[in-house]
């Protein structure tokens, strides 16, 4: 949700309008990216708002999720941490939650 709201224009001084927002998911949290998960509605809202969501394929393998299980629109990367390093190299700021 934070990534989604950062893409929305805001007049609120507490807001942070970002040009782009990518979320890279590693570890067991990749299960939340599966179609039909408890987080599917919020995930769909974020994807529709333009947030790029990336699932770590290493984590997916450990929890038994395939690319076919993911909600449409979720990207994958062979290694989520390498994807974060790549984004940093492109000038992205990263925040770990």
N, CA, C and O of each residue as an XYZ file, in Angstrom:
388
protein
N       0.821     -1.182      0.000
C       0.000      0.000      0.000
C       0.867      1.249      0.000
O       0.519      2.235     -0.649
N       1.986      1.230      0.711
C       2.867      2.399      0.735
C       3.381      2.715     -0.661
O       3.455      3.882     -1.047
N       3.733      1.698     -1.411
C       4.211      1.921     -2.778
C       3.105      2.518     -3.624
O       3.352      3.437     -4.405
N       1.906      2.018     -3.484
C       0.774      2.510     -4.269
C       0.481      3.967     -3.942
O       0.281      4.769     -4.854
N       0.452      4.324     -2.673
C       0.128      5.700     -2.306
C       1.259      6.658     -2.666
O       1.017      7.852     -2.841
N       2.474      6.162     -2.777
C       3.581      7.054     -3.151
C       3.488      7.467     -4.618
O       4.110      8.449     -5.022
N       2.728      6.737     -5.409
C       2.557      7.080     -6.822
C       1.433      8.090     -7.041
O       1.328      8.688     -8.111
N       0.601      8.273     -6.030
C      -0.525      9.198     -6.164
C      -0.070     10.619     -5.859
O       0.654     10.843     -4.888
N      -0.488     11.584     -6.680
C      -0.151     12.972     -6.381
C      -0.762     13.370     -5.042
O      -1.867     12.945     -4.705
N      -0.045     14.178     -4.293
C      -0.534     14.557     -2.981
C      -0.229     16.011     -2.675
O       0.811     16.540     -3.066
N      -1.143     16.641     -1.978
C      -0.914     17.992     -1.459
C      -0.505     17.922      0.002
O      -0.153     18.936      0.605
N      -0.550     16.749      0.557
C      -0.203     16.523      1.958
C       1.307     16.601      2.131
O       2.048     15.926      1.416
N       1.768     17.414      3.070
C       3.208     17.561      3.283
C       3.862     16.250      3.705
O       5.066     16.069      3.523
N       3.076     15.338      4.268
C       3.632     14.056      4.702
C       3.758     13.076      3.546
O       4.393     12.030      3.684
N       3.164     13.403      2.419
C       3.194     12.503      1.271
C       4.548     12.520      0.585
O       5.385     13.389      0.830
N       4.740     11.541     -0.277
C       5.979     11.426     -1.037
C       5.637     10.973     -2.436
O       5.529      9.773     -2.687
N       5.462     11.911     -3.360
C       5.122     11.500     -4.725
C       6.339     10.932     -5.449
O       7.311     11.645     -5.697
N       6.281      9.679     -5.778
C       7.396      9.003     -6.451
C       7.113      8.883     -7.947
O       5.959      8.817     -8.371
N       8.180      8.854     -8.732
C       8.052      8.665    -10.174
C       7.754      7.202    -10.501
O       7.078      6.908    -11.487
N       8.254      6.296     -9.680
C       8.039      4.865     -9.884
C       8.130      4.177     -8.534
O       8.773      4.675     -7.610
N       7.489      3.046     -8.434
C       7.568      2.259     -7.205
C       7.616      0.788     -7.578
O       6.712      0.271     -8.234
N       8.665      0.129     -7.158
C       8.820     -1.308     -7.362
C       8.860     -1.964     -5.988
O       9.484     -1.447     -5.061
N       8.202     -3.084     -5.869
C       8.242     -3.866     -4.635
C       8.841     -5.216     -4.982
O       8.309     -5.942     -5.823
N       9.946     -5.552     -4.335
C      10.602     -6.844     -4.542
C      10.323     -7.691     -3.301
O      10.672     -7.310     -2.184
N       9.696     -8.830     -3.513
C       9.284     -9.680     -2.404
C      10.192    -10.898     -2.350
O      10.333    -11.630     -3.329
N      10.808    -11.102     -1.184
C      11.685    -12.247     -0.957
C      11.168    -13.026      0.255
O      10.342    -12.527      1.020
N      11.658    -14.238      0.416
C      11.276    -15.046      1.562
C       9.861    -15.576      1.455
O       9.245    -15.520      0.391
N       9.342    -16.096      2.574
C       8.013    -16.716      2.568
C       6.888    -15.763      2.178
O       5.792    -16.214      1.841
N       7.138    -14.452      2.216
C       6.106    -13.481      1.851
C       5.668    -13.614      0.401
O       4.625    -13.077      0.029
N       6.436    -14.316     -0.431
C       6.023    -14.491     -1.835
C       4.688    -15.229     -1.925
O       4.000    -15.129     -2.941
N       4.316    -15.961     -0.890
C       3.025    -16.663     -0.903
C       1.862    -15.675     -1.041
O       0.813    -16.018     -1.585
N       2.053    -14.447     -0.545
C       0.997    -13.434     -0.624
C       0.766    -12.945     -2.042
O      -0.225    -12.263     -2.303
N       1.664    -13.282     -2.968
C       1.541    -12.834     -4.351
C       0.765    -13.820     -5.214
O       0.562    -13.581     -6.405
N       0.337    -14.913     -4.625
C      -0.419    -15.923     -5.364
C      -1.852    -15.443     -5.589
O      -2.449    -14.796     -4.728
N      -2.385    -15.770     -6.757
C      -3.789    -15.469     -7.026
C      -4.630    -16.162     -5.963
O      -4.392    -17.325     -5.640
N      -5.599    -15.461     -5.426
C      -6.466    -16.049     -4.407
C      -5.938    -15.939     -2.993
O      -6.576    -16.441     -2.068
N      -4.785    -15.295     -2.787
C      -4.271    -15.141     -1.426
C      -5.122    -14.123     -0.668
O      -5.934    -13.414     -1.264
N      -4.932    -14.058      0.632
C      -5.652    -13.092      1.465
C      -5.341    -11.653      1.064
O      -6.100    -10.741      1.393
N      -4.235    -11.443      0.357
C      -3.800    -10.098     -0.020
C      -4.090     -9.772     -1.486
O      -3.618     -8.757     -1.998
N      -4.849    -10.611     -2.152
C      -5.077    -10.463     -3.592
C      -5.718     -9.127     -3.956
O      -5.325     -8.514     -4.948
N      -6.685     -8.665     -3.187
C      -7.360     -7.404     -3.523
C      -6.396     -6.219     -3.427
O      -6.354     -5.380     -4.326
N      -5.634     -6.150     -2.353
C      -4.671     -5.059     -2.184
C      -3.578     -5.140     -3.243
O      -3.123     -4.118     -3.756
N      -3.166     -6.352     -3.562
C      -2.145     -6.542     -4.596
C      -2.666     -6.065     -5.946
O      -1.947     -5.383     -6.677
N      -3.892     -6.410     -6.282
C      -4.482     -5.980     -7.550
C      -4.557     -4.455     -7.615
O      -4.261     -3.868     -8.656
N      -4.949     -3.806     -6.515
C      -5.012     -2.341     -6.483
C      -3.635     -1.736     -6.749
O      -3.513     -0.757     -7.486
N      -2.608     -2.318     -6.150
C      -1.248     -1.807     -6.343
C      -0.788     -2.000     -7.784
O      -0.222     -1.087     -8.385
N      -1.027     -3.172     -8.330
C      -0.651     -3.430     -9.721
C      -1.384     -2.484    -10.665
O      -0.791     -1.951    -11.603
N      -2.663     -2.280    -10.416
C      -3.463     -1.389    -11.258
C      -3.009      0.067    -11.145
O      -3.185      0.848    -12.081
N      -2.426      0.431    -10.000
C      -1.942      1.800     -9.792
C      -0.570      2.026    -10.422
O      -0.063      3.147    -10.434
N       0.033      0.940    -10.950
C       1.323      1.083    -11.611
C       2.521      0.626    -10.809
O       3.661      0.822    -11.230
N       2.280      0.021     -9.660
C       3.385     -0.521     -8.869
C       3.892     -1.782     -9.559
O       3.107     -2.657     -9.926
N       5.197     -1.867     -9.732
C       5.809     -3.085    -10.271
C       6.111     -3.997     -9.078
O       6.841     -3.611     -8.165
N       5.554     -5.188     -9.092
C       5.754     -6.153     -8.017
C       6.566     -7.308     -8.583
O       6.228     -7.874     -9.622
N       7.651     -7.650     -7.878
C       8.582     -8.676     -8.338
C       8.703     -9.760     -7.262
O       8.958     -9.461     -6.096
N       8.519    -10.998     -7.659
C       8.679    -12.140     -6.758
C      10.036    -12.789     -6.992
O      10.453    -12.976     -8.135
N      10.714    -13.126     -5.921
C      11.999    -13.822     -5.973
C      11.755    -15.298     -6.304
O      11.063    -16.002     -5.568
N      12.326    -15.751     -7.411
C      12.136    -17.142     -7.820
C      12.770    -18.135     -6.849
O      12.263    -19.244     -6.685
N      13.871    -17.751     -6.204
C      14.474    -18.646     -5.199
C      13.498    -18.884     -4.051
O      13.321    -20.017     -3.604
N      12.871    -17.819     -3.580
C      11.905    -17.940     -2.487
C      10.680    -18.727     -2.940
O      10.139    -19.542     -2.192
N      10.250    -18.474     -4.172
C       9.095    -19.205     -4.680
C       9.349    -20.710     -4.658
O       8.479    -21.488     -4.268
N      10.536    -21.110     -5.074
C      10.884    -22.526     -5.070
C      10.870    -23.121     -3.675
O      10.473    -24.270     -3.484
N      11.307    -22.331     -2.695
C      11.358    -22.844     -1.315
C       9.983    -23.016     -0.701
O       9.793    -23.876      0.159
N       9.013    -22.205     -1.132
C       7.671    -22.321     -0.558
C       6.698    -23.043     -1.487
O       5.511    -23.157     -1.180
N       7.198    -23.529     -2.619
C       6.373    -24.341     -3.505
C       5.400    -23.567     -4.373
O       4.318    -24.062     -4.689
N       5.776    -22.355     -4.762
C       4.921    -21.553     -5.638
C       5.572    -21.472     -7.017
O       6.775    -21.240     -7.135
N       4.768    -21.665     -8.047
C       5.280    -21.540     -9.420
C       4.807    -20.215    -10.012
O       3.954    -19.535     -9.443
N       5.372    -19.866    -11.151
C       4.952    -18.627    -11.817
C       3.474    -18.694    -12.189
O       2.808    -17.661    -12.248
N       2.957    -19.886    -12.440
C       1.532    -20.043    -12.761
C       0.627    -19.723    -11.581
O      -0.550    -19.412    -11.765
N       1.175    -19.799    -10.356
C       0.395    -19.514     -9.156
C       0.271    -18.016     -8.888
O      -0.628    -17.587     -8.164
N       1.169    -17.221     -9.467
C       1.203    -15.792     -9.182
C       0.034    -15.060     -9.831
O      -0.471    -15.461    -10.879
N      -0.378    -13.984     -9.185
C      -1.406    -13.130     -9.765
C      -0.884    -12.540    -11.067
O       0.297    -12.210    -11.167
N      -1.740    -12.405    -12.054
C      -1.355    -11.788    -13.321
C      -0.796    -10.392    -13.053
O      -1.372     -9.609    -12.298
N       0.331    -10.104    -13.683
C       0.960     -8.795    -13.532
C       2.156     -8.792    -12.615
O       2.926     -7.831    -12.617
N       2.339     -9.851    -11.821
C       3.505     -9.945    -10.942
C       4.680    -10.445    -11.767
O       4.589    -11.469    -12.444
N       5.786     -9.709    -11.703
C       7.017    -10.110    -12.386
C       7.825    -11.033    -11.483
O       7.553    -11.144    -10.288
N       8.813    -11.689    -12.063
C       9.727    -12.508    -11.263
C      11.164    -12.124    -11.582
O      11.467    -11.568    -12.638
N      12.031    -12.437    -10.640
C      13.473    -12.270    -10.815
C      14.119    -13.521    -10.243
O      13.662    -14.040     -9.225
N      15.176    -14.015    -10.882
C      15.825    -15.229    -10.377
C      16.246    -15.107     -8.910
O      16.145    -16.067     -8.146
N      16.718    -13.920     -8.527
C      17.173    -13.679     -7.157
C      16.697    -12.293     -6.748
O      17.105    -11.296     -7.343
N      15.846    -12.223     -5.746
C      15.269    -10.954     -5.323
C      16.301     -9.948     -4.855
O      16.164     -8.754     -5.120
N      17.336    -10.410     -4.161
C      18.361     -9.489     -3.686
C      19.164     -8.926     -4.842
O      19.545     -7.755     -4.820
N      19.424     -9.734     -5.843
C      20.122     -9.231     -7.033
C      19.261     -8.197     -7.749
O      19.783     -7.225     -8.295
N      17.952     -8.401     -7.751
C      17.044     -7.422     -8.351
C      17.119     -6.101     -7.588
O      17.115     -5.032     -8.198
N      17.187     -6.169     -6.273
C      17.335     -4.940     -5.486
C      18.649     -4.236     -5.801
O      18.677     -3.013     -5.938
N      19.727     -4.988     -5.918
C      21.026     -4.397     -6.267
C      20.964     -3.742     -7.639
O      21.528     -2.666     -7.840
N      20.277     -4.388     -8.592
C      20.130     -3.834     -9.933
C      19.370     -2.517     -9.895
O      19.753     -1.548    -10.551
N      18.294     -2.489     -9.123
C      17.502     -1.261     -9.006
C      18.318     -0.142     -8.363
O      18.242      1.010     -8.792
N      19.092     -0.476     -7.345
C      19.961      0.525     -6.715
C      20.965      1.060     -7.719
O      21.243      2.259     -7.743
N      21.507      0.187     -8.540
C      22.472      0.596     -9.550
C      21.830      1.550    -10.565
O      22.512      2.400    -11.139
N      20.517      1.407    -10.784
C      19.794      2.289    -11.695
C      19.407      3.611    -11.030
O      18.839      4.490    -11.679
N      19.712      3.753     -9.743
C      19.411      5.001     -9.042
C      18.214      4.948     -8.122
O      17.867      5.953     -7.502
N      17.569      3.788     -8.020
C      16.452      3.662     -7.100
C      16.945      3.768     -5.661
O      18.045      3.326     -5.328
N      16.116      4.356     -4.828
C      16.329      4.322     -3.381
C      15.579      3.096     -2.877
O      14.500      2.778     -3.377
N      16.140      2.412     -1.898
C      15.464      1.223     -1.408
C      15.079      1.402      0.050
O      15.742      2.100      0.816
N      13.996      0.755      0.398
C      13.463      0.760      1.756
C      13.096     -0.674      2.076
O      12.370     -1.325      1.325
N      13.598     -1.152      3.182
C      13.289     -2.525      3.575
C      12.234     -2.490      4.660
O      12.391     -1.803      5.670
N      11.153     -3.234      4.452
C      10.079     -3.299      5.439
C       9.991     -4.677      6.026
O       9.142     -4.931      6.881
